[in-house]
């Protein structure tokens, strides 16, 4: 379909699956919302190093504080907390 309309794919299914991907690149990780408990996949960009940011739960739409630690281009920890604490 992309070739038909001259589009460049943003995400190729099967290339980077949950918890896998190139070192220092974008990975997907399965996490659970600290509010509603629903499981969802979140995208983690390791190329920028350790970071903290807010991401809304795709199920209940509440703010989640995401904290990720990157050591030597690999994810060492990924923590999620309620954004209202």
Helices and strands as residue ranges (DSSP letters): H 2-5, E 26-32, E 39-45, G 46-48, E 51-56, E 63-71, E 74-82
